Amino acid sequence: MLAKLNSASRRRPLLAFGLLLLATASTVKSAEPLSPVEAVIHLHRPLVIGHRGYNQIAPENTLPSFQLAKAAGADMVELDYYQAKDGQLVVIHDEVLDRTTDAVTKWGEKGVTIQSKTADELCSLDAGKWFDSKNAGSHLPTYAGTHLPTLAESLDLIQDGNLTLIHHKQGDAATCLKLLRQKNLVNRVVVQSFDWSYLKDFHQQAPEQVLGALGPLDQRAGNKLSEAEKTLDKAWVDEVRKSGAQLVVWNRQITRVAVDYAHQQGMKVWVYTINDPGMANAVLELGADGIITDNPARIWRAMAIRNTPSADPR
Protein backbone atom coordinates (compact mmCIF):
# COMPACT_ATOMS: atom_id res chain seq x y z
CA MET A 1 0.00 0.00 0.00
CA LEU A 2 2.80 2.40 0.96
CA ALA A 3 4.58 1.66 -2.34
CA LYS A 4 1.42 2.56 -4.28
CA LEU A 5 1.12 5.88 -2.41
CA ASN A 6 4.77 6.75 -3.06
CA SER A 7 4.34 5.95 -6.74
CA ALA A 8 1.28 8.20 -7.02
CA SER A 9 3.08 10.99 -5.17
CA ARG A 10 5.95 10.86 -7.63
CA ARG A 11 3.53 11.06 -10.57
CA ARG A 12 1.74 14.20 -9.30
CA PRO A 13 4.66 16.66 -9.91
CA LEU A 14 5.21 15.15 -13.35
CA LEU A 15 1.51 15.52 -14.15
CA ALA A 16 1.50 19.13 -12.93
CA PHE A 17 4.62 19.91 -14.97
CA GLY A 18 3.04 18.35 -18.04
CA LEU A 19 -0.10 20.43 -17.62
CA LEU A 20 2.03 23.56 -17.22
CA LEU A 21 3.88 22.82 -20.47
CA LEU A 22 0.57 22.19 -22.24
CA ALA A 23 -0.87 25.48 -20.98
CA THR A 24 2.28 27.38 -21.99
CA ALA A 25 2.29 25.83 -25.45
CA SER A 26 -1.39 26.70 -25.85
CA THR A 27 -0.74 30.31 -24.85
CA VAL A 28 2.19 30.66 -27.26
CA LYS A 29 0.23 29.06 -30.05
CA SER A 30 -2.76 31.38 -29.55
CA ALA A 31 -0.64 34.57 -29.57
CA GLU A 32 -0.86 36.06 -33.04
CA PRO A 33 2.42 37.23 -34.59
CA LEU A 34 2.83 40.91 -35.34
CA SER A 35 2.15 42.00 -38.90
CA PRO A 36 5.09 43.63 -40.74
CA VAL A 37 3.67 47.09 -40.11
CA GLU A 38 3.09 46.40 -36.40
CA ALA A 39 6.63 45.08 -36.07
CA VAL A 40 8.02 48.35 -37.50
CA ILE A 41 5.75 50.53 -35.37
CA HIS A 42 7.00 48.79 -32.22
CA LEU A 43 10.71 49.04 -32.99
CA HIS A 44 12.72 50.36 -30.04
CA ARG A 45 13.86 53.46 -31.91
CA PRO A 46 12.21 56.44 -33.63
CA LEU A 47 10.96 55.90 -37.16
CA VAL A 48 11.84 58.04 -40.19
CA ILE A 49 8.88 58.47 -42.55
CA GLY A 50 9.18 60.03 -46.01
CA HIS A 51 6.56 62.78 -46.42
CA ARG A 52 4.96 62.48 -49.87
CA GLY A 53 8.00 60.36 -50.65
CA TYR A 54 11.30 62.22 -50.75
CA ASN A 55 9.76 65.44 -51.96
CA GLN A 56 12.78 67.71 -51.55
CA ILE A 57 14.52 66.01 -54.47
CA ALA A 58 11.58 64.69 -56.53
CA PRO A 59 8.00 65.84 -57.24
CA GLU A 60 5.78 65.05 -54.28
CA ASN A 61 3.36 62.12 -54.37
CA THR A 62 4.86 60.57 -57.50
CA LEU A 63 6.43 57.19 -58.09
CA PRO A 64 9.98 58.63 -58.42
CA SER A 65 9.56 60.37 -55.06
CA PHE A 66 8.39 57.15 -53.43
CA GLN A 67 11.28 55.18 -54.94
CA LEU A 68 13.82 57.71 -53.66
CA ALA A 69 12.33 57.59 -50.15
CA LYS A 70 12.74 53.82 -50.19
CA ALA A 71 16.33 54.18 -51.41
CA ALA A 72 17.03 56.64 -48.57
CA GLY A 73 16.00 54.00 -46.05
CA ALA A 74 12.75 55.57 -44.87
CA ASP A 75 10.89 53.19 -42.56
CA MET A 76 7.62 54.15 -44.23
CA VAL A 77 6.55 56.22 -47.23
CA GLU A 78 3.65 58.64 -46.73
CA LEU A 79 1.23 59.65 -49.49
CA ASP A 80 -2.12 61.42 -49.87
CA TYR A 81 -5.17 60.26 -51.79
CA TYR A 82 -8.50 61.54 -53.10
CA GLN A 83 -11.40 59.71 -54.68
CA ALA A 84 -11.86 60.59 -58.36
CA LYS A 85 -15.14 61.07 -60.21
CA ASP A 86 -15.25 57.39 -61.20
CA GLY A 87 -14.55 56.20 -57.64
CA GLN A 88 -10.90 55.30 -58.18
CA LEU A 89 -8.31 56.53 -55.69
CA VAL A 90 -5.66 58.92 -57.00
CA VAL A 91 -2.55 60.13 -55.17
CA ILE A 92 -2.22 63.90 -54.81
CA HIS A 93 -2.08 66.34 -51.90
CA ASP A 94 -4.20 69.30 -53.03
CA GLU A 95 -7.90 69.12 -53.78
CA VAL A 96 -7.37 71.29 -56.86
CA LEU A 97 -4.87 70.48 -59.58
CA ASP A 98 -3.21 73.84 -60.21
CA ARG A 99 -0.07 73.62 -58.06
CA THR A 100 1.41 70.22 -58.92
CA THR A 101 0.09 69.41 -62.41
CA ASP A 102 -0.28 71.00 -65.84
CA ALA A 103 -4.10 70.95 -65.58
CA VAL A 104 -4.46 74.71 -66.16
CA THR A 105 -2.38 74.51 -69.36
CA LYS A 106 -4.03 71.31 -70.56
CA TRP A 107 -7.64 72.18 -69.80
CA GLY A 108 -7.46 75.98 -69.80
CA GLU A 109 -9.19 76.30 -66.45
CA LYS A 110 -8.08 77.07 -62.91
CA GLY A 111 -9.39 75.39 -59.78
CA VAL A 112 -10.30 72.04 -61.34
CA THR A 113 -10.97 69.58 -58.50
CA ILE A 114 -9.97 65.94 -58.23
CA GLN A 115 -13.59 64.86 -57.82
CA SER A 116 -14.61 66.43 -61.15
CA LYS A 117 -12.33 64.20 -63.24
CA THR A 118 -11.95 60.46 -63.78
CA ALA A 119 -8.79 58.64 -62.78
CA ASP A 120 -7.76 58.25 -66.43
CA GLU A 121 -8.10 62.00 -66.96
CA LEU A 122 -6.15 62.78 -63.79
CA CYS A 123 -3.37 60.31 -64.55
CA SER A 124 -2.90 61.86 -68.00
CA LEU A 125 -1.62 65.05 -66.34
CA ASP A 126 2.07 65.94 -66.05
CA ALA A 127 2.97 65.98 -62.35
CA GLY A 128 6.69 66.61 -62.79
CA LYS A 129 7.09 69.67 -65.00
CA TRP A 130 6.21 72.09 -62.17
CA PHE A 131 9.01 70.61 -60.06
CA ASP A 132 11.53 71.12 -62.86
CA SER A 133 10.49 74.77 -63.16
CA LYS A 134 10.82 75.32 -59.40
CA ASN A 135 14.31 73.80 -59.36
CA ALA A 136 15.61 75.21 -62.64
CA GLY A 137 19.40 75.52 -62.52
CA SER A 138 19.82 72.86 -59.84
CA HIS A 139 21.62 69.55 -60.29
CA LEU A 140 18.44 67.54 -59.74
CA PRO A 141 17.16 65.24 -62.49
CA THR A 142 14.25 66.45 -64.62
CA TYR A 143 10.82 64.91 -64.09
CA ALA A 144 8.69 66.28 -66.92
CA GLY A 145 6.30 63.58 -68.08
CA THR A 146 5.85 62.04 -64.63
CA HIS A 147 2.16 61.30 -64.16
CA LEU A 148 -0.14 61.35 -61.15
CA PRO A 149 -0.25 57.80 -59.78
CA THR A 150 -3.25 55.87 -58.55
CA LEU A 151 -3.21 54.56 -55.00
CA ALA A 152 -3.12 51.03 -56.39
CA GLU A 153 0.09 51.50 -58.39
CA SER A 154 1.67 53.47 -55.54
CA LEU A 155 1.03 50.58 -53.17
CA ASP A 156 2.51 48.14 -55.67
CA LEU A 157 5.74 50.16 -55.73
CA ILE A 158 6.06 51.03 -52.04
CA GLN A 159 4.96 47.72 -50.55
CA ASP A 160 7.62 45.94 -52.60
CA GLY A 161 10.17 46.13 -49.79
CA ASN A 162 8.72 48.97 -47.72
CA LEU A 163 5.55 50.13 -45.95
CA THR A 164 2.97 52.77 -46.83
CA LEU A 165 1.47 55.47 -44.63
CA ILE A 166 -1.79 56.29 -46.43
CA HIS A 167 -3.14 59.78 -45.72
CA HIS A 168 -6.85 59.92 -46.47
CA LYS A 169 -7.81 63.32 -47.83
CA GLN A 170 -11.27 62.59 -49.24
CA GLY A 171 -13.52 59.60 -49.90
CA ASP A 172 -15.25 56.91 -47.84
CA ALA A 173 -13.55 54.25 -45.76
CA ALA A 174 -15.18 51.35 -47.61
CA THR A 175 -13.52 52.21 -50.94
CA CYS A 176 -10.02 52.33 -49.46
CA LEU A 177 -10.64 49.17 -47.45
CA LYS A 178 -11.87 47.35 -50.56
CA LEU A 179 -8.60 48.15 -52.34
CA LEU A 180 -6.52 47.02 -49.38
CA ARG A 181 -8.45 43.74 -49.21
CA GLN A 182 -8.01 43.16 -52.94
CA LYS A 183 -4.26 43.56 -52.51
CA ASN A 184 -4.12 41.61 -49.23
CA LEU A 185 -2.76 44.72 -47.49
CA VAL A 186 -5.13 45.09 -44.55
CA ASN A 187 -2.92 45.81 -41.53
CA ARG A 188 0.12 45.77 -43.79
CA VAL A 189 -0.08 49.55 -44.19
CA VAL A 190 -1.08 52.41 -41.88
CA VAL A 191 -4.10 54.59 -42.69
CA GLN A 192 -4.30 58.09 -41.21
CA SER A 193 -6.70 61.02 -41.49
CA PHE A 194 -7.71 64.37 -40.01
CA ASP A 195 -11.29 63.11 -40.37
CA TRP A 196 -11.74 61.13 -37.18
CA SER A 197 -15.26 60.01 -38.18
CA TYR A 198 -13.60 58.33 -41.19
CA LEU A 199 -11.25 56.55 -38.78
CA LYS A 200 -14.17 55.36 -36.63
CA ASP A 201 -15.91 54.00 -39.73
CA PHE A 202 -12.71 52.28 -40.89
CA HIS A 203 -12.18 50.78 -37.44
CA GLN A 204 -15.72 49.39 -37.37
CA GLN A 205 -15.22 47.70 -40.73
CA ALA A 206 -11.67 46.45 -40.09
CA PRO A 207 -10.77 46.61 -36.37
CA GLU A 208 -7.44 44.88 -37.06
CA GLN A 209 -6.18 47.75 -39.26
CA VAL A 210 -3.63 50.11 -37.68
CA LEU A 211 -4.93 53.70 -37.86
CA GLY A 212 -3.39 57.10 -37.16
CA ALA A 213 -5.36 60.14 -36.01
CA LEU A 214 -3.92 63.33 -37.50
CA GLY A 215 -4.08 66.46 -35.42
CA PRO A 216 -4.51 68.98 -34.17
CA LEU A 217 -8.02 69.66 -35.42
CA ASP A 218 -9.12 73.23 -36.02
CA GLN A 219 -12.34 72.80 -34.02
CA ARG A 220 -13.52 70.91 -30.97
CA ALA A 221 -17.24 70.47 -30.21
CA GLY A 222 -17.95 73.06 -32.89
CA ASN A 223 -15.67 75.70 -31.36
CA LYS A 224 -12.63 77.13 -33.16
CA LEU A 225 -9.47 76.40 -31.20
CA SER A 226 -6.64 78.70 -30.21
CA GLU A 227 -3.05 77.62 -30.84
CA ALA A 228 -2.65 76.77 -27.15
CA GLU A 229 -5.73 74.52 -27.27
CA LYS A 230 -4.23 72.61 -30.19
CA THR A 231 -1.28 71.38 -28.09
CA LEU A 232 -1.39 67.64 -27.55
CA ASP A 233 -2.66 66.81 -24.06
CA LYS A 234 -4.27 63.88 -22.24
CA ALA A 235 -7.75 64.85 -23.42
CA TRP A 236 -6.63 64.77 -27.05
CA VAL A 237 -5.05 61.34 -26.52
CA ASP A 238 -8.31 60.03 -25.03
CA GLU A 239 -10.24 61.33 -28.04
CA VAL A 240 -7.80 59.64 -30.40
CA ARG A 241 -8.43 56.33 -28.63
CA LYS A 242 -12.19 56.76 -29.18
CA SER A 243 -11.57 57.04 -32.93
CA GLY A 244 -10.05 53.55 -32.99
CA ALA A 245 -6.58 54.87 -33.81
CA GLN A 246 -3.44 53.51 -32.17
CA LEU A 247 -1.19 56.30 -33.45
CA VAL A 248 -1.26 59.99 -32.52
CA VAL A 249 0.12 61.90 -35.53
CA TRP A 250 0.60 65.52 -34.45
CA ASN A 251 2.51 68.64 -35.40
CA ARG A 252 5.34 69.88 -33.18
CA GLN A 253 2.82 71.07 -30.53
CA ILE A 254 3.48 68.15 -28.20
CA THR A 255 4.55 67.87 -24.56
CA ARG A 256 6.44 65.24 -22.64
CA VAL A 257 3.45 64.70 -20.32
CA ALA A 258 1.11 64.01 -23.25
CA VAL A 259 3.59 61.70 -25.01
CA ASP A 260 4.18 59.74 -21.79
CA TYR A 261 0.43 59.44 -21.30
CA ALA A 262 -0.01 58.14 -24.85
CA HIS A 263 2.69 55.56 -24.19
CA GLN A 264 0.90 54.49 -21.01
CA GLN A 265 -2.18 53.85 -23.16
CA GLY A 266 -0.14 51.67 -25.51
CA MET A 267 -0.09 54.31 -28.26
CA LYS A 268 2.72 55.84 -30.31
CA VAL A 269 3.25 59.52 -31.19
CA TRP A 270 4.54 60.61 -34.58
CA VAL A 271 5.34 64.24 -35.44
CA TYR A 272 5.10 66.05 -38.80
CA THR A 273 6.61 67.71 -40.85
CA ILE A 274 10.14 67.98 -39.45
CA ASN A 275 13.04 68.90 -41.75
CA ASP A 276 15.36 70.76 -39.38
CA PRO A 277 17.81 68.57 -37.40
CA GLY A 278 17.47 70.81 -34.33
CA MET A 279 13.70 70.45 -34.32
CA ALA A 280 14.07 66.71 -34.85
CA ASN A 281 16.20 66.52 -31.72
CA ALA A 282 13.67 68.63 -29.82
CA VAL A 283 10.69 66.35 -30.56
CA LEU A 284 12.79 63.24 -29.91
CA GLU A 285 13.66 64.69 -26.48
CA LEU A 286 9.92 64.88 -25.84
CA GLY A 287 9.61 61.16 -26.60
CA ALA A 288 8.32 61.19 -30.19
CA ASP A 289 8.28 57.72 -31.76
CA GLY A 290 8.46 58.81 -35.37
CA ILE A 291 9.33 61.80 -37.56
CA ILE A 292 7.57 62.54 -40.83
CA THR A 293 9.95 64.50 -43.04
CA ASP A 294 10.46 65.87 -46.56
CA ASN A 295 14.12 64.83 -46.33
CA PRO A 296 14.59 61.32 -44.85
CA ALA A 297 18.38 61.33 -45.36
CA ARG A 298 18.83 64.54 -43.36
CA ILE A 299 16.78 63.20 -40.45
CA TRP A 300 18.64 59.88 -40.50
CA ARG A 301 21.90 61.85 -40.23
CA ALA A 302 20.55 63.93 -37.35
CA MET A 303 19.58 60.76 -35.51
CA ALA A 304 22.97 59.18 -36.16
CA ILE A 305 24.79 62.21 -34.76
CA ARG A 306 22.41 62.29 -31.82
CA ASN A 307 23.35 58.71 -30.95
CA THR A 308 27.10 59.30 -31.36
CA PRO A 309 27.94 62.51 -29.45
CA SER A 310 31.61 62.41 -30.41
CA ALA A 311 30.78 62.54 -34.15
CA ASP A 312 30.89 65.56 -36.45
CA PRO A 313 28.85 68.23 -34.61
CA ARG A 314 27.57 69.92 -37.77
C-alpha positions as CSV (number, residue, x, y, z in Angstrom):
1,M,0.0,0.0,0.0
2,L,2.8,2.4,1.0
3,A,4.6,1.7,-2.3
4,K,1.4,2.6,-4.3
5,L,1.1,5.9,-2.4
6,N,4.8,6.8,-3.1
7,S,4.3,5.9,-6.7
8,A,1.3,8.2,-7.0
9,S,3.1,11.0,-5.2
10,R,6.0,10.9,-7.6
11,R,3.5,11.1,-10.6
12,R,1.7,14.2,-9.3
13,P,4.7,16.7,-9.9
14,L,5.2,15.2,-13.3
15,L,1.5,15.5,-14.1
16,A,1.5,19.1,-12.9
17,F,4.6,19.9,-15.0
18,G,3.0,18.4,-18.0
19,L,-0.1,20.4,-17.6
20,L,2.0,23.6,-17.2
21,L,3.9,22.8,-20.5
22,L,0.6,22.2,-22.2
23,A,-0.9,25.5,-21.0
24,T,2.3,27.4,-22.0
25,A,2.3,25.8,-25.4
26,S,-1.4,26.7,-25.8
27,T,-0.7,30.3,-24.9
28,V,2.2,30.7,-27.3
29,K,0.2,29.1,-30.0
30,S,-2.8,31.4,-29.6
31,A,-0.6,34.6,-29.6
32,E,-0.9,36.1,-33.0
33,P,2.4,37.2,-34.6
34,L,2.8,40.9,-35.3
35,S,2.1,42.0,-38.9
36,P,5.1,43.6,-40.7
37,V,3.7,47.1,-40.1
38,E,3.1,46.4,-36.4
39,A,6.6,45.1,-36.1
40,V,8.0,48.3,-37.5
41,I,5.8,50.5,-35.4
42,H,7.0,48.8,-32.2
43,L,10.7,49.0,-33.0
44,H,12.7,50.4,-30.0
45,R,13.9,53.5,-31.9
46,P,12.2,56.4,-33.6
47,L,11.0,55.9,-37.2
48,V,11.8,58.0,-40.2
49,I,8.9,58.5,-42.6
50,G,9.2,60.0,-46.0
51,H,6.6,62.8,-46.4
52,R,5.0,62.5,-49.9
53,G,8.0,60.4,-50.7
54,Y,11.3,62.2,-50.8
55,N,9.8,65.4,-52.0
56,Q,12.8,67.7,-51.6
57,I,14.5,66.0,-54.5
58,A,11.6,64.7,-56.5
59,P,8.0,65.8,-57.2
60,E,5.8,65.1,-54.3
61,N,3.4,62.1,-54.4
62,T,4.9,60.6,-57.5
63,L,6.4,57.2,-58.1
64,P,10.0,58.6,-58.4
65,S,9.6,60.4,-55.1
66,F,8.4,57.1,-53.4
67,Q,11.3,55.2,-54.9
68,L,13.8,57.7,-53.7
69,A,12.3,57.6,-50.1
70,K,12.7,53.8,-50.2
71,A,16.3,54.2,-51.4
72,A,17.0,56.6,-48.6
73,G,16.0,54.0,-46.0
74,A,12.7,55.6,-44.9
75,D,10.9,53.2,-42.6
76,M,7.6,54.2,-44.2
77,V,6.5,56.2,-47.2
78,E,3.6,58.6,-46.7
79,L,1.2,59.7,-49.5
80,D,-2.1,61.4,-49.9
81,Y,-5.2,60.3,-51.8
82,Y,-8.5,61.5,-53.1
83,Q,-11.4,59.7,-54.7
84,A,-11.9,60.6,-58.4
85,K,-15.1,61.1,-60.2
86,D,-15.3,57.4,-61.2
87,G,-14.6,56.2,-57.6
88,Q,-10.9,55.3,-58.2
89,L,-8.3,56.5,-55.7
90,V,-5.7,58.9,-57.0
91,V,-2.6,60.1,-55.2
92,I,-2.2,63.9,-54.8
93,H,-2.1,66.3,-51.9
94,D,-4.2,69.3,-53.0
95,E,-7.9,69.1,-53.8
96,V,-7.4,71.3,-56.9
97,L,-4.9,70.5,-59.6
98,D,-3.2,73.8,-60.2
99,R,-0.1,73.6,-58.1
100,T,1.4,70.2,-58.9
101,T,0.1,69.4,-62.4
102,D,-0.3,71.0,-65.8
103,A,-4.1,71.0,-65.6
104,V,-4.5,74.7,-66.2
105,T,-2.4,74.5,-69.4
106,K,-4.0,71.3,-70.6
107,W,-7.6,72.2,-69.8
108,G,-7.5,76.0,-69.8
109,E,-9.2,76.3,-66.5
110,K,-8.1,77.1,-62.9
111,G,-9.4,75.4,-59.8
112,V,-10.3,72.0,-61.3
113,T,-11.0,69.6,-58.5
114,I,-10.0,65.9,-58.2
115,Q,-13.6,64.9,-57.8
116,S,-14.6,66.4,-61.1
117,K,-12.3,64.2,-63.2
118,T,-11.9,60.5,-63.8
119,A,-8.8,58.6,-62.8
120,D,-7.8,58.2,-66.4
121,E,-8.1,62.0,-67.0
122,L,-6.1,62.8,-63.8
123,C,-3.4,60.3,-64.5
124,S,-2.9,61.9,-68.0
125,L,-1.6,65.0,-66.3
126,D,2.1,65.9,-66.1
127,A,3.0,66.0,-62.4
128,G,6.7,66.6,-62.8
129,K,7.1,69.7,-65.0
130,W,6.2,72.1,-62.2
131,F,9.0,70.6,-60.1
132,D,11.5,71.1,-62.9
133,S,10.5,74.8,-63.2
134,K,10.8,75.3,-59.4
135,N,14.3,73.8,-59.4
136,A,15.6,75.2,-62.6
137,G,19.4,75.5,-62.5
138,S,19.8,72.9,-59.8
139,H,21.6,69.6,-60.3
140,L,18.4,67.5,-59.7
141,P,17.2,65.2,-62.5
142,T,14.3,66.5,-64.6
143,Y,10.8,64.9,-64.1
144,A,8.7,66.3,-66.9
145,G,6.3,63.6,-68.1
146,T,5.8,62.0,-64.6
147,H,2.2,61.3,-64.2
148,L,-0.1,61.3,-61.2
149,P,-0.2,57.8,-59.8
150,T,-3.3,55.9,-58.5
151,L,-3.2,54.6,-55.0
152,A,-3.1,51.0,-56.4
153,E,0.1,51.5,-58.4
154,S,1.7,53.5,-55.5
155,L,1.0,50.6,-53.2
156,D,2.5,48.1,-55.7
157,L,5.7,50.2,-55.7
158,I,6.1,51.0,-52.0
159,Q,5.0,47.7,-50.6
160,D,7.6,45.9,-52.6
161,G,10.2,46.1,-49.8
162,N,8.7,49.0,-47.7
163,L,5.5,50.1,-46.0
164,T,3.0,52.8,-46.8
165,L,1.5,55.5,-44.6
166,I,-1.8,56.3,-46.4
167,H,-3.1,59.8,-45.7
168,H,-6.9,59.9,-46.5
169,K,-7.8,63.3,-47.8
170,Q,-11.3,62.6,-49.2
171,G,-13.5,59.6,-49.9
172,D,-15.2,56.9,-47.8
173,A,-13.5,54.3,-45.8
174,A,-15.2,51.3,-47.6
175,T,-13.5,52.2,-50.9
176,C,-10.0,52.3,-49.5
177,L,-10.6,49.2,-47.5
178,K,-11.9,47.3,-50.6
179,L,-8.6,48.1,-52.3
180,L,-6.5,47.0,-49.4
181,R,-8.5,43.7,-49.2
182,Q,-8.0,43.2,-52.9
183,K,-4.3,43.6,-52.5
184,N,-4.1,41.6,-49.2
185,L,-2.8,44.7,-47.5
186,V,-5.1,45.1,-44.5
187,N,-2.9,45.8,-41.5
188,R,0.1,45.8,-43.8
189,V,-0.1,49.6,-44.2
190,V,-1.1,52.4,-41.9
191,V,-4.1,54.6,-42.7
192,Q,-4.3,58.1,-41.2
193,S,-6.7,61.0,-41.5
194,F,-7.7,64.4,-40.0
195,D,-11.3,63.1,-40.4
196,W,-11.7,61.1,-37.2
197,S,-15.3,60.0,-38.2
198,Y,-13.6,58.3,-41.2
199,L,-11.3,56.6,-38.8
200,K,-14.2,55.4,-36.6
201,D,-15.9,54.0,-39.7
202,F,-12.7,52.3,-40.9
203,H,-12.2,50.8,-37.4
204,Q,-15.7,49.4,-37.4
205,Q,-15.2,47.7,-40.7
206,A,-11.7,46.4,-40.1
207,P,-10.8,46.6,-36.4
208,E,-7.4,44.9,-37.1
209,Q,-6.2,47.7,-39.3
210,V,-3.6,50.1,-37.7
211,L,-4.9,53.7,-37.9
212,G,-3.4,57.1,-37.2
213,A,-5.4,60.1,-36.0
214,L,-3.9,63.3,-37.5
215,G,-4.1,66.5,-35.4
216,P,-4.5,69.0,-34.2
217,L,-8.0,69.7,-35.4
218,D,-9.1,73.2,-36.0
219,Q,-12.3,72.8,-34.0
220,R,-13.5,70.9,-31.0
221,A,-17.2,70.5,-30.2
222,G,-17.9,73.1,-32.9
223,N,-15.7,75.7,-31.4
224,K,-12.6,77.1,-33.2
225,L,-9.5,76.4,-31.2
226,S,-6.6,78.7,-30.2
227,E,-3.1,77.6,-30.8
228,A,-2.7,76.8,-27.2
229,E,-5.7,74.5,-27.3
230,K,-4.2,72.6,-30.2
231,T,-1.3,71.4,-28.1
232,L,-1.4,67.6,-27.5
233,D,-2.7,66.8,-24.1
234,K,-4.3,63.9,-22.2
235,A,-7.8,64.9,-23.4
236,W,-6.6,64.8,-27.1
237,V,-5.1,61.3,-26.5
238,D,-8.3,60.0,-25.0
239,E,-10.2,61.3,-28.0
240,V,-7.8,59.6,-30.4
241,R,-8.4,56.3,-28.6
242,K,-12.2,56.8,-29.2
243,S,-11.6,57.0,-32.9
244,G,-10.0,53.5,-33.0
245,A,-6.6,54.9,-33.8
246,Q,-3.4,53.5,-32.2
247,L,-1.2,56.3,-33.4
248,V,-1.3,60.0,-32.5
249,V,0.1,61.9,-35.5
250,W,0.6,65.5,-34.4
251,N,2.5,68.6,-35.4
252,R,5.3,69.9,-33.2
253,Q,2.8,71.1,-30.5
254,I,3.5,68.1,-28.2
255,T,4.5,67.9,-24.6
256,R,6.4,65.2,-22.6
257,V,3.5,64.7,-20.3
258,A,1.1,64.0,-23.2
259,V,3.6,61.7,-25.0
260,D,4.2,59.7,-21.8
261,Y,0.4,59.4,-21.3
262,A,0.0,58.1,-24.9
263,H,2.7,55.6,-24.2
264,Q,0.9,54.5,-21.0
265,Q,-2.2,53.8,-23.2
266,G,-0.1,51.7,-25.5
267,M,-0.1,54.3,-28.3
268,K,2.7,55.8,-30.3
269,V,3.2,59.5,-31.2
270,W,4.5,60.6,-34.6
271,V,5.3,64.2,-35.4
272,Y,5.1,66.1,-38.8
273,T,6.6,67.7,-40.8
274,I,10.1,68.0,-39.4
275,N,13.0,68.9,-41.8
276,D,15.4,70.8,-39.4
277,P,17.8,68.6,-37.4
278,G,17.5,70.8,-34.3
279,M,13.7,70.4,-34.3
280,A,14.1,66.7,-34.9
281,N,16.2,66.5,-31.7
282,A,13.7,68.6,-29.8
283,V,10.7,66.4,-30.6
284,L,12.8,63.2,-29.9
285,E,13.7,64.7,-26.5
286,L,9.9,64.9,-25.8
287,G,9.6,61.2,-26.6
288,A,8.3,61.2,-30.2
289,D,8.3,57.7,-31.8
290,G,8.5,58.8,-35.4
291,I,9.3,61.8,-37.6
292,I,7.6,62.5,-40.8
293,T,9.9,64.5,-43.0
294,D,10.5,65.9,-46.6
295,N,14.1,64.8,-46.3
296,P,14.6,61.3,-44.9
297,A,18.4,61.3,-45.4
298,R,18.8,64.5,-43.4
299,I,16.8,63.2,-40.5
300,W,18.6,59.9,-40.5
301,R,21.9,61.9,-40.2
302,A,20.6,63.9,-37.3
303,M,19.6,60.8,-35.5
304,A,23.0,59.2,-36.2
305,I,24.8,62.2,-34.8
306,R,22.4,62.3,-31.8
307,N,23.3,58.7,-30.9
308,T,27.1,59.3,-31.4
309,P,27.9,62.5,-29.5
310,S,31.6,62.4,-30.4
311,A,30.8,62.5,-34.1
312,D,30.9,65.6,-36.4
313,P,28.8,68.2,-34.6
314,R,27.6,69.9,-37.8
